[in-house]
């Protein structure tokens, strides 16, 4: 029997009856598992927010988002010596001066925040 004939006889490639029973197991499609996955996703998202400050949330403003992006970029450049050297050569500055300027830029990378509307 050729490979094509075997594929048409057993399209999923299941060898045993227990493999096909596992796919059609009604307990795997129980609604409880849907809520369990949702709980797991929320827990993972909370852990992500706790570990990384700049990951954002539903109520983040555009200014906060851009501030986080600029700070992450500056921190990455300072943390990678090759990038820092490249930027220092491009700016015509010394490496130490470039590192100092990037660290200073992290304080308010996008300027002052816009005034908040009190509604």
ZASELUM-827922 format. One record per atom (N, C-alpha, C): residue in one letter; x, y, z. Coordinates in steps of 0.02 Angstrom, whole numbers, padded with zeros to 5 digits, always signed. Layout:
aXYZ/...
***
This chain:
x+00042-00058+00000/x+00000+00000+00000/x+00045+00062+00000/x+00030+00110-00044/x+00072+00170-00050/x+00056+00221+00004/x+00099+00272+00007/x+00091+00325+00058/x+00026+00364+00048/x+00008+00375-00015/x-00052+00414-00028/x-00113+00376-00006/x-00115+00310-00020/x-00172+00270+00001/x-00178+00269+00077/x-00123+00264+00112/x-00125+00264+00185/x-00149+00331+00212/x-00129+00385+00180/x-00150+00451+00202/x-00226+00460+00195/x-00254+00432+00140/x-00326+00439+00131/x-00364+00393+00178/x-00336+00337+00196/x-00370+00292+00242/x-00369+00321+00313/x-00314+00351+00333/x-00306+00377+00400/x-00280+00449+00394/x-00325+00498+00381/x-00302+00566+00364/x-00264+00601+00421/x-00278+00585+00482/x-00244+00618+00538/x-00179+00582+00557/x-00166+00527+00529/x-00105+00490+00545/x-00108+00456+00612/x-00169+00440+00636/x-00176+00409+00701/x-00164+00334+00694/x-00123+00307+00737/x-00105+00237+00733/x-00149+00194+00777/x-00167+00218+00834/x-00204+00178+00883/x-00272+00208+00896/x-00316+00167+00923/x-00383+00191+00939/x-00380+00240+00998/x-00330+00233+01043/x-00326+00278+01100/x-00307+00348+01078/x-00270+00355+01021/x-00254+00422+00997/x-00317+00457+00971/x-00359+00421+00936/x-00421+00452+00911/x-00468+00466+00969/x-00468+00425+01021/x-00511+00438+01079/x-00487+00500+01116/x-00422+00511+01116/x-00395+00570+01150/x-00417+00634+01115/x-00420+00633+01049/x-00441+00692+01012/x-00514+00706+01024/x-00555+00654+01028/x-00627+00663+01036/x-00649+00660+01109/x-00604+00670+01156/x-00620+00668+01227/x-00663+00728+01245/x-00725+00718+01269/x-00769+00775+01284/x-00745+00817+01343/x-00704+00790+01387/x-00682+00830+01444/x-00631+00883+01424/x-00599+00874+01366/x-00551+00925+01344/x-00585+00988+01319/x-00649+00983+01300/x-00685+01040+01274/x-00736+01066+01324/x-00726+01054+01386/x-00771+01076+01438/x-00765+01152+01446/x-00821+01188+01459/x-00817+01261+01467/x-00772+01283+01524/x-00761+01240+01574/x-00718+01257+01630/x-00648+01273+01607/x-00624+01237+01556/x-00555+01248+01532/x-00548+01317+01501/x-00602+01343+01472/x-00599+01410+01443/x-00586+01462+01497/x-00620+01455+01554/x-00611+01502+01610/x-00542+01494+01641/x-00517+01433+01642/x-00451+01420+01669/x-00398+01454+01627/x-00405+01451+01560/x-00358+01484+01516/x-00361+01560+01524/x-00421+01586+01534/x-00429+01658+01544/x-00395+01680+01608/x-00402+01641+01661/x-00370+01656+01724/x-00294+01654+01717/x-00269+01605+01681/x-00197+01599+01670/x-00171+01659+01631/x-00208+01681+01580/x-00186+01738+01540/x-00185+01801+01583/x-00235+01811+01625/x-00235+01870+01669/x-00178+01868+01719/x-00164+01809+01745/x-00109+01803+01793/x-00043+01819+01759/x-00033+01794+01698/x+00029+01808+01662/x+00035+01882+01647/x-00020+01914+01630/x-00018+01986+01616/x-00001+02026+01678/x-00028+02006+01735/x-00012+02040+01798/x+00062+02030+01815/x+00089+01971+01804/x+00160+01959+01817/x+00203+02001+01770/x+00182+02009+01708/x+00219+02049+01661/x+00220+02122+01683/x+00163+02148+01706/x+00160+02217+01730/x+00202+02227+01793/x+00204+02176+01836/x+00243+02182+01897/x+00318+02181+01882/x+00338+02142+01833/x+00409+02136+01817/x+00435+02194+01776/x+00397+02215+01725/x+00419+02268+01680/x+00372+02327+01687/x+00400+02383+01709/x+00359+02442+01723/x+00328+02470+01660/x+00363+02471+01606/x+00340+02505+01545/x+00296+02465+01499/x+00264+02412+01522/x+00223+02371+01478/x+00155+02403+01464/x+00135+02452+01501/x+00072+02486+01487/x+00012+02451+01517/x-00045+02486+01512/x-00108+02460+01536/x-00163+02493+01496/x-00225+02480+01513/x-00281+02505+01473/x-00288+02581+01476/x-00268+02612+01530/x-00278+02684+01539/x-00214+02725+01527/x-00165+02698+01493/x-00102+02734+01483/x-00112+02789+01430/x-00082+02846+01442/x-00087+02901+01395/x-00033+02895+01342/x-00041+02934+01289/x+00008+02933+01235/x+00076+02957+01260/x+00075+03008+01303/x+00138+03036+01329/x+00174+02984+01372/x+00138+02948+01415/x+00169+02896+01456/x+00198+02841+01413/x+00161+02821+01361/x+00185+02768+01317/x+00249+02788+01282/x+00251+02849+01256/x+00311+02873+01221/x+00369+02881+01270/x+00354+02903+01331/x+00407+02911+01381/x+00439+02843+01396/x+00398+02792+01404/x+00424+02724+01416/x+00467+02700+01358/x+00444+02714+01297/x+00482+02692+01238/x+00550+02727+01235/x+00551+02792+01247/x+00614+02829+01244/x+00662+02807+01300/x+00635+02796+01360/x+00678+02773+01415/x+00707+02704+01401/x+00665+02660+01373/x+00690+02593+01357/x+00745+02596+01304/x+00736+02640+01254/x+00786+02647+01202/x+00852+02674+01230/x+00848+02726+01271/x+00909+02754+01302/x+00944+02702+01346/x+00905+02666+01386/x+00934+02615+01430/x+00967+02559+01389/x+00936+02541+01333/x+00965+02489+01291/x+01030+02512+01260/x+01033+02574+01237/x+01095+02600+01207/x+01150+02603+01259/x+01134+02626+01320/x+01185+02629+01373/x+01207+02558+01392/x+01162+02511+01391/x+01178+02442+01412/x+01216+02401+01360/x+01216+02423+01297/x+01252+02387+01244/x+01311+02429+01221/x+01371+02410+01240/x+01430+02451+01223/x+01440+02464+01149/x+01422+02416+01106/x+01431+02426+01034/x+01385+02482+01009/x+01322+02482+01032/x+01276+02536+01013/x+01299+02603+01039/x+01323+02603+01100/x+01347+02665+01131/x+01407+02693+01092/x+01453+02650+01072/x+01510+02671+01033/x+01489+02698+00965/x+01442+02663+00933/x+01417+02685+00868/x+01385+02754+00872/x+01344+02764+00922/x+01310+02828+00931/x+01360+02883+00948/x+01410+02867+00989/x+01460+02917+01008/x+01501+02938+00947/x+01518+02892+00904/x+01555+02909+00843/x+01512+02951+00796/x+01447+02932+00790/x+01402+02969+00746/x+01391+03041+00771/x+01389+03051+00836/x+01379+03117+00865/x+01445+03156+00872/x+01501+03122+00866/x+01566+03155+00874/x+01582+03170+00947/x+01556+03130+00992/x+01566+03140+01064/x+01607+03082+01092/x+01631+03092+01152/x+01664+03037+01187/x+01611+02989+01214/x+01632+02927+01226/x+01585+02875+01248/x+01556+02893+01317/x+01598+02916+01362/x+01574+02935+01429/x+01525+02992+01427/x+01539+03041+01384/x+01493+03098+01377/x+01426+03076+01348/x+01428+03031+01299/x+01367+03006+01269/x+01325+02968+01320/x+01359+02927+01361/x+01324+02890+01413/x+01291+02937+01463/x+01327+02990+01482/x+01300+03040+01528/x+01239+03075+01498/x+01244+03095+01434/x+01187+03129+01402/x+01126+03083+01396/x+01138+03020+01381/x+01081+02973+01377/x+01048+02963+01445/x+01089+02959+01497/x+01061+02951+01565/x+01023+03014+01585/x+01048+03072+01567/x+01012+03135+01581/x+00947+03138+01542/x+00948+03113+01480/x+00889+03115+01438/x+00834+03070+01464/x+00851+03020+01505/x+00801+02975+01532/x+00756+03008+01584/x+00776+03065+01612/x+00734+03098+01662/x+00667+03120+01633/x+00669+03158+01580/x+00608+03179+01545/x+00621+03174+01470/x+00617+03114+01443/x+00635+03105+01373/x+00588+03139+01324/x+00526+03150+01342/x+00477+03181+01297/x+00454+03249+01323/x+00490+03278+01368/x+00471+03343+01395/x+00420+03336+01451/x+00392+03393+01469/x+00342+03394+01523/x+00278+03360+01500/x+00243+03327+01545/x+00180+03295+01526/x+00127+03348+01511/x+00081+03334+01466/x+00028+03382+01451/x-00019+03390+01511/x-00051+03447+01516/x-00098+03457+01573/x-00156+03408+01569/x-00177+03384+01627/x-00232+03336+01630/x-00298+03372+01631/x-00347+03343+01595/x-00415+03370+01595/x-00453+03339+01653/x-00482+03380+01695/x-00523+03354+01751/x-00595+03355+01730/x-00620+03297+01708/x-00690+03291+01687/x-00731+03258+01739/
***
